[in-house]
Amino acid sequence: MIVPFTVVIPEAEQDKALHRKIIDKELAGIFLWVLNGLKRLLSNKDFTECQVAAAALKQYQTESDSVQMFLDEKGYQQSHSESKLLKELYSEYKSFCYEDGYRACSNRTFADRLRNKQFTIYKNEDRYVYIKNSNSNDAPY
């Protein structure tokens, strides 16, 4: 779970002694708040769903997955009729990684990630991926 902290308190409004004030005056209340949160967590067996945290996690996962970034940037989607040679797609992916400064994964990992994203890979002398480019109006591959 990623909890983004997006609020920045301007320097002039920052209270550098806030932690001391909280400990001196509100520690018991905060402790009860924490215990109530723990009870809820144990009862639900999971953290409460939060759209901001879910969006931050999705962004992190996308930014950590060069294959997903490649698919998104190039506009590739699953297809049931159009296909492309896996080695051509992988070569295009490696160029994308090189140009954008990402570390490319191996050909095997690339294929595994495509499968995990529900792309179908089939063999017909060479390996092909059922994939289409939604950014262009070109004829099928």
Buried (B, 14 or more C-beta within 10 A) or exposed (E): EBEEEEEEEEEEEEEEEEEEEEEEEEEEEEEEEEEEEEEEEEEEEEEEEBEEBEEBBEEEEEEEBBBBBBBEEBEBBBBEEBBBEBEEBBEBBBEBBEEEEBEBBEBEEBBBBBEEEEBBBEEEEEBBBBBBBEEEEEEEB
